Amino acid sequence: MSAAEPPGGAGPSPAAPGDAAGPRPRHSRLGGLAKTAVTIAVAVLLALGIRAFVFQTFFIPSSSMVPTLDIGDRILVQKAFFSWHDVREGDIVVFTHPPLDHCPGPEKGDLVKRVIALPGQTIYSSGNRIYIDGHRLAEPYLPHHDPLGRPIATRQAPFKVPAGQFYVLGDNRAISCDSRYWGPIKGSTIIGRVILVWWRHGSPAFRTF
């Protein structure tokens, strides 16, 4: 039995005008429902905003980043509190499709590659080795034998990365279509930095970068 019910549970008694214990006016109940609906809507919008502007998940459709990222992997990308000015050598980034990409495959969609050279740096290759500003690039993230495939400029004529741009490669160098084919990417096209693999080979995974 609720406190509003008279003895015997016969239901609430009619309330006299001004009786604080009486039923709430209809407009008051509607106002309460409206406030609840607004609260729920704001919570949903905030949740969507966190997903859209703080982190975003992506699906890996190709083998260009093997073995670091495999086909079918799902990754988490940091978008908020991120600026392309903070990108460092070795970071894995997601960026919008380069306009000069004429490689086979989808013509639209975002891409994921590893940053190899920063704005203002020079880059060239010799055999399977890559040199940045004349120094050999250490690449502990690659397997012991990872053929480069298409070369990158030459020692005599290294490529200088323009200001505000980045030279990116796939870890699966032999088959990756990357800056060797369509040039460096603009920093303004970088969507975010890959921070986590959370799904691999059909089951949850947890690998941070």
matplotlib code that plots the C-alpha trace (Angstrom):
import matplotlib.pyplot as plt

x = [0.0, 1.4, 1.4, -1.2, -3.8, -6.4, -6.8, -8.2, -6.3, -9.3, -7.2, -6.3, -9.0, -9.9, -7.6, -8.9, -7.7, -4.2, -3.8, 0.0, -0.7, -3.1, -2.4, 0.0, -1.6, -1.5, 0.8, 3.3, 3.4, 3.9, 6.7, 8.5, 8.3, 9.6, 12.6, 13.3, 13.1, 15.5, 17.9, 17.9, 18.4, 21.4, 22.9, 22.6, 24.0, 27.0, 27.6, 27.5, 29.8, 32.3, 32.3, 32.5, 34.9, 37.1, 37.6, 36.5, 36.7, 37.9, 38.0, 41.2, 40.2, 43.7, 47.1, 49.1, 50.0, 50.7, 52.0, 51.2, 47.5, 45.9, 42.9, 39.7, 41.4, 39.3, 41.3, 40.6, 41.7, 42.2, 40.7, 40.2, 43.1, 45.1, 46.8, 48.8, 51.5, 52.0, 52.6, 55.9, 58.0, 56.6, 53.1, 50.3, 47.7, 44.3, 43.8, 41.5, 42.1, 44.9, 43.6, 46.6, 46.0, 45.5, 46.4, 44.0, 41.3, 38.5, 38.8, 37.2, 37.5, 40.1, 43.6, 45.9, 49.7, 52.8, 54.5, 58.1, 59.4, 58.3, 57.9, 61.3, 63.1, 64.8, 64.2, 65.7, 66.3, 69.1, 68.1, 65.6, 67.0, 65.5, 67.4, 66.0, 68.3, 71.1, 70.7, 69.4, 65.9, 65.5, 62.3, 61.8, 58.1, 59.0, 59.9, 63.5, 63.0, 60.6, 61.4, 60.9, 59.6, 59.4, 62.4, 62.3, 64.4, 68.2, 71.1, 72.2, 68.7, 66.8, 63.2, 62.5, 59.1, 57.3, 56.2, 53.0, 53.2, 54.2, 55.8, 53.8, 54.4, 52.6, 54.4, 53.9, 56.3, 56.3, 52.6, 51.6, 50.4, 51.6, 53.6, 55.9, 53.0, 51.0, 53.4, 53.3, 50.0, 49.0, 48.8, 45.3, 44.1, 45.1, 42.0, 43.7, 46.3, 45.8, 46.1, 44.7, 43.8, 40.7, 39.5, 41.6, 40.9, 37.3, 37.9, 38.7, 42.3, 44.2, 47.3, 48.3, 50.6]
y = [0.0, 3.4, 6.4, 8.1, 5.3, 5.4, 2.4, -0.6, 0.2, 1.7, 4.2, 7.8, 10.2, 13.3, 16.1, 19.4, 22.5, 23.3, 19.8, 19.1, 15.3, 15.2, 14.0, 16.2, 18.3, 17.0, 19.7, 19.0, 15.3, 16.2, 18.6, 15.8, 13.5, 16.2, 16.7, 13.0, 12.8, 15.7, 14.2, 10.9, 12.7, 14.6, 11.5, 9.7, 12.7, 12.9, 9.1, 9.6, 12.6, 10.7, 8.0, 10.4, 13.0, 11.3, 7.7, 5.9, 2.3, 1.1, -2.2, -3.4, -4.7, -5.4, -6.9, -3.7, -3.4, -7.1, -8.3, -5.3, -5.1, -8.1, -8.4, -8.2, -6.5, -3.8, -0.8, 2.1, 5.5, 8.6, 11.7, 14.1, 15.8, 14.9, 17.2, 16.3, 18.5, 15.9, 13.0, 11.3, 8.9, 5.3, 6.4, 4.5, 6.9, 6.9, 9.5, 10.4, 8.9, 10.6, 12.3, 11.0, 7.3, 5.3, 1.9, -1.0, -1.2, 1.0, 4.6, 6.0, 5.3, 6.1, 4.5, 3.4, 3.5, 4.1, 7.5, 7.1, 10.6, 14.0, 17.4, 18.7, 15.4, 13.7, 10.0, 7.5, 3.7, 1.4, -2.2, -3.0, -0.2, 3.2, 6.3, 9.4, 12.5, 10.2, 7.8, 4.3, 4.0, 1.5, -0.5, -3.0, -3.3, -5.2, -8.9, -9.7, -10.2, -7.6, -6.8, -3.2, -3.6, -0.3, 1.9, 5.4, 8.0, 7.6, 8.7, 11.1, 12.6, 12.0, 13.1, 16.0, 15.9, 19.2, 21.3, 20.1, 16.7, 13.1, 10.2, 7.0, 3.3, 0.1, -2.5, -5.0, -3.1, -5.5, -5.0, -1.8, 1.1, 4.2, 7.4, 5.7, 5.8, 8.8, 11.0, 12.3, 13.0, 16.4, 16.6, 18.1, 14.9, 12.8, 11.7, 10.2, 8.0, 4.2, 3.4, -0.1, -3.4, -4.6, -7.5, -10.0, -13.4, -13.4, -12.8, -9.9, -8.8, -6.1, -4.7, -1.1, 1.2]
z = [0.0, -1.0, 1.3, -1.0, -0.6, 2.2, 4.5, 2.6, -0.6, -2.3, -4.2, -3.8, -2.5, -4.4, -3.4, -2.2, -4.0, -2.8, -1.2, -1.7, -1.3, -4.2, -7.8, -9.8, -12.5, -16.1, -17.3, -14.5, -15.5, -19.1, -18.2, -16.2, -19.2, -21.5, -19.2, -19.0, -22.8, -23.2, -20.7, -22.6, -25.9, -24.6, -23.2, -26.6, -28.4, -26.0, -26.6, -30.3, -30.0, -28.0, -30.7, -33.6, -32.2, -29.5, -30.9, -34.0, -35.0, -38.4, -40.3, -42.1, -45.6, -47.1, -46.3, -46.9, -43.2, -42.5, -40.0, -37.8, -39.0, -40.6, -42.9, -40.7, -37.8, -36.1, -34.8, -32.5, -33.7, -31.5, -33.0, -30.2, -28.4, -31.6, -34.1, -37.1, -35.7, -33.0, -35.5, -35.0, -37.1, -36.7, -35.9, -37.7, -39.0, -40.8, -43.5, -46.3, -49.7, -51.6, -54.8, -56.8, -55.9, -59.1, -57.7, -58.1, -55.5, -54.1, -55.2, -52.1, -48.4, -45.7, -45.7, -42.9, -43.2, -41.1, -41.0, -42.2, -42.8, -41.4, -43.0, -44.1, -43.9, -46.8, -47.7, -50.0, -50.2, -51.0, -51.4, -48.7, -46.4, -45.9, -45.0, -43.4, -43.5, -44.4, -41.5, -41.8, -40.4, -37.5, -38.1, -35.2, -36.2, -39.4, -39.8, -40.3, -44.0, -45.5, -49.1, -50.0, -53.5, -55.3, -54.3, -52.8, -54.7, -54.5, -52.3, -55.0, -55.3, -52.1, -51.9, -49.5, -47.8, -48.3, -45.3, -43.7, -45.4, -44.4, -46.2, -45.4, -46.2, -45.5, -43.4, -46.1, -48.4, -51.4, -52.1, -50.4, -52.5, -50.6, -50.9, -53.4, -55.8, -54.9, -52.9, -49.4, -47.6, -46.2, -42.5, -42.8, -44.3, -41.2, -39.3, -36.3, -34.8, -34.4, -30.7, -30.4, -32.2, -30.4, -32.7, -34.6, -36.2, -35.1, -31.4, -29.0, -29.0, -27.2, -28.7, -28.1, -30.2]

ax = plt.figure().add_subplot(projection="3d")
ax.plot(x, y, z, "-o")
ax.set_aspect("equal")
plt.show()
